[in-house]
Amino acid sequence: MFRSVYPLTGRPVFTRVRVDYTLTRIVVDRVMAEDGQYEVMFLGTDAGSVLKVVSISQENWSTEEVILEELLVFQAPTPILSMEISSKQQQLYVGSGAGLAQVSLSRCHLYGQVCAECCLARDPYCAWDGHTCSRYVPASKRRARRQDIKHGDPSSQCWDTEETLRGGRVEERIMFGVENNSTFLECLPKSQQATIRWFIHRPGAEHREEVRLDDRVVHTDQGLLIRSLHPADAGMYVCMAQEHTHFTHTLLRLTLRLISYGHLDGRPKPSKDPSVKVRPGAESRQRYKDYLRVMSFPIGSLEEYCDSLWLEKRPPNRRGGRGQGVGKWKHIQELKKSRNRRHHGERNGERDRSPFWFQV
């Protein structure tokens, strides 16, 4: 090419700064939506990820670029060398030095289980069908489909907006933290355009207040990081998302319960054997490690962990009936061998080595 070809707007279609990757490949798919046609760009990077971006034209001929997804196609950072779109199969094929990957163009199940979240995603491939966020088909005759790519306003499309604002279908969690230790409160919005705000309702307080950020309390893209827990950090945390249309809804209610470090401190019991010396603080450290192991176990496997801990503390002579049976039959077997040697003795200076069979 002898000269550059500029976009119609006279400026770059998509820009992103302060990232640790560069763009290597681009493919574009034209998608028909409920309110018009849109260009969806798939941008490959040298870190093995793919950005899914939609360009939205506004009334004043300006464009808005919305990042729909950031897909990590390859686990190891490897530059993406080629990409192809199959409109018939609705698949994106991504190639790199590590291999070939296949990614679906529409991943609507990631946008939540309510109409408002599906509408706020602004993905031309997806629409609310009355029950779930599913792939949008232009030829579909279903009248219940809701989609608003240009504005992404759920109040004009979804009947459950008021229910969402009142706090219906909000995820609730309970977390435990240890005083003077760090903890992380995770909250991920379904929409990439949302701005997250954290509030805390402390025990005994009448109203909740916004969390103050400083060097100890840090806000990240994935949630809230508290470097050192203080007693005043206990309470109910509310994660709220504010969209570009000023639509605000609650994503998560998380109750943080604080455990004092003194409850984990224990003094070792004096041993009856004077030769056994217990190091100061050894038992308290072990109890603290056991506490962390218990808190890190999922609910389903916590019972298995307790059973294994109970078996470790049982006396050796009470462990498992199968071990007792083996020792019992071994004693009988040795007794039979001794009787066999007594009756037959030694033959020609050699012992009788005939095998002995015992049926259990």
N, C-alpha and C positions, 0 to 999 in steps of 0.2 A: 504494500500500500504506500502511495506517495504522500498522502496526507491523512490526518486523523478524522474520524467520523464522530461527531459530537451528538449527544442526545438532543431531543427536541427541546428540552427545558434549558439547554446550555450549561448544565452542571452535571456532576456525577449522579448516576441513578442511586447508588448505594455507597455509603461510607461508614467506616467504623474505626475508631481510634483506641489506643491504649489496650491492644490485644497482643497476645504472644504468638500470633500466627500471621501468615500472608495467604492471599487468595491465589489459587493455582488454576482452577477450571470453573467454567460456568455453562449451564444449560438452562433453557427457558421453556416453560410450558404455558400455553394459553388455556385458561380454564373459564368455562361459562358458569356463572353464578346466578342467583336469583335477581340481583340488581345490576347485572352487566357482565362484561368480560374483563378478566384480570390476567396479568402476567406474573407467574410465580417463578422465581429464580432459585436455582439450586447452585450454591457456591461451594466448591471444594477448596480445602485448605491444605497446607503442608504439615498439619498436625493430625491428619486422619479424620477430620470432622467435616460435616456438610451443613451449611446454613441454608435454611428454607425461608425465603424472603418474598413477600408480596408487595407489588408497587400499586398504590391506590391513588388515582387522580381525583383531585378536589375540584370544586366549582370554579375557583380562580386559576385553573390550569396548573396549579402547583401539584406536586406529587408527595405522597407520604409512603415511606418504606417501613414495613412492619416485619420484624423477625418473628416468624411463626414457631420455628424449632431450631435447635442446634444439635444435630445428630452426631454422636460419636460412633462412626462406622467401624473404625479399626481401633483396637485397644492400644496397640503400640503406636506411638507417633510416627506416621509414615506419610509422605506426600501423596496426595491423590493425583494420578496421572491422566485418568480418562473418566468420562461420565456420559451415559446415554440414557434417554428417556424412551420407554415403550408406552405410548398412549393406549395401545390395545390391551396390554397386560396391566396397565396402571402401576408400572414398576420403574424404579430408578436403579441402574446398574453402575456401580462404582468400582473402578480398578486402581490398584496401586501395586507397588513392588511386593506387598505381602499377600496379594490375592485379589479375588473378585467378590464383591458383596452385592446383595440384592435388597433394596429398601422399597417399601410400599409408599406411593405418593400420598395416600391418605391414611393418617393414623388418628382417626377421630376419637378413639376410646381414651386418648390421653387428656381430653378436654373436660373431663368430669362427667357427672351424672345428672346435671340439672341444665335447664334451657339457658339460664343466664351465662353460665360458664362456657357453653358451646358457642353462644353468640359473641361473647367477649373475645374469643380466640381469633375471630375474623379470618378463618381459613376458608378459601373458596371451595376446597374439596369437601367440606363438612357442613352439615345442617342438622337442626333439631327436628326429629320426626315425630315428636309427641311422647316418646318413651326414652330415647337415648340419642347421643350425638353420633350420627352415622354418615356414610358417604353420600354426597349430594349428586343426584342424577337429574339432569335437566328435563328429560322426557318423562319424569315421574308425575303421576296424576294425584299424588297424595297432597291434600290441601293443608295438612297440619305442619308442613315443613316450615321452619323458621330460620332465616339467615339475613344478616345485615353486615356486609363486608365494608361498605363505604363508611359507615358511622360506628358500627359495633355497639349499638345502644340496646341493651336488653329490655329496658322499660317499654319500648315500643313493639317488641316482638314476643316477649315471654309473659305468660300468665302467672308464673311462680316467682316473679321479682319481689313482690311484697313479702312472700314467705321467706325468701332469702334474706331480705333486709331485717326481718324480725328475728332471725337467728335460727331458722329451721335448717335441718340437715347439716349442722356444723359438727366437724370432728372434734372430739374431746379426748384428751390424754392426761395421764398422771405420771410425773417424773419425780425421782428422788435424787437429791444432790447432797454431797458431803461438804461441810463447812471448810472454807479455805481451799477448796478444789475447784477446778473449772468444769463447766458444763455447756452444752450446746442445745439450743431450742430450735428445731428445724421447722421451717414453714415455707413451702414452695407453692407459688400461685400457678394456676393453670394457664393464665394469660401471660405472655412475655412483656406486655405493655404495662403491667400493674406496678404500682408503687406501694411497698409494704410499710406499714406503721405498726408499732408494738405498744400495747397498753398493759398496765398491771393494776390489779385490784388486790390490795394487801388485806390480810385478815383484820377485821374490826373497822376498816375504812368505809365511809359512806359511798364514795365515788372512786372510779378508777382514774388513773393519770397516765400520761404518756411516759414511756421509758426514756430516761435521760441517757444519752450516749456519751461515753468518754473513753479513756484509755483502758478502763476495766471492762466496760460493756461496749461491745463492738457489733455493729450491724453488717452482715454479709449478704451476698446474693442468695444464700441457702437458709439463712436464719439469723438467730441472735446468739452471739458468743459472750459468755460471762467468764472472765479469766479467773476470778477469785470470788467465791460465793460468801456473802455476808448474811447475817440473820434477817436483814431487811429485804433480801431478795425473794423470800418466800411469798407465795401468793398465786393468784390466777393470772396468767398471761393471755392476752387476746391479740391474735394476729389478724390484722385487717388489711384488705387490698383496696386501693383506690385506682380506678381505671381512668383512661384518658377522657372519658365522658363524664367524669366526676361521680360515677357510680361507685359506691362504697359498699362492701360486704365483708362479713366475718368469715375467715378461713379456718381458724383453729382456736380452741380454748384449751390451754395447757395449765394444769395445776402443778406447781413446783413445791415439793415438800422438802424441807431442809433437815438434815440429820447432823446433829452436833458432833464434832470430832471427839468430844469426851465420851460419847456413847460407844465409840469404836475402840476406846482405849481400855485395856484390861491388864491387870497384873497377873503374872504367872503364879500358879499355885505351888507352894513349897513341896518338893519331892521328898518321899520317905527315905529314899536311898541317898545317903550323904555324898556318894561318889558322882551323882548326877548334878550337874550345874546348868542352870537355865540362865541364858543371857537376858538381861533386862530389855524389855520391849519386844522380845521375839514373839511372844504370844499375841501381843496387840497388833503387830504387823501381820501375823498370820490371819487373825480375825478380820483385819481390814481387807486382805486379799480375798478371803472367803466371801466377804460382803460384795466386793466388786464382781466376783465370779457369779454370785447369785443374781445381781442386778443386770448383768450382761446376758443371762440366759433367757431365751424366749419362754413364754408361759407354758408351752407344750412340753418342753424338755426340763423344766424346773423340777418336776417330780422325779425324773430320772436322776438328776444331779443329787437330790436329797437321798434317794435310795443308795447311790454309790457312796455317799458320805457316811451313811449308816452302816454299810458293809465294812468300810475301812475301820470303823471304831469298834466293831464286834470282836470279842475274844477269839483267839485262833481256834479253840476247841469247839466253838459254836458256829463256825462258818460253814454254811451249806451242808445239806445232808449227803450230797454226792461225794464230797471229800471224805466224810466218815465211812461211807461204804467202801471206797477204794482202800482206805487204810485197814479196814476190817478183813477184806478178802486177801490183802497182801500178807497179813499176819497168818491167816490160815494156809496160804500158799507156802510160806516159809516153813510152817510146821509140817506140812506134807513132805516137803523136800527133805527135812531132817529125818523123818521117818523112813523115807525111801533109801537114804544113805545108810541108816542103821541096819536095815534088813538085807540089803544087797552088798554092802561093803565095797571094797575095791577089787577090781578084776584085772589080773596081770599087772599090778602096780599102777593102774589108771582108774580114775573114778568113773562111775557110770554117768554118762552125760546124755542119757535118753531124755527127750523133751517131756515135760509134764503139762497136761491139759486140764484145765479146770473150767467148768461151765457155770456161768453166773446166771 
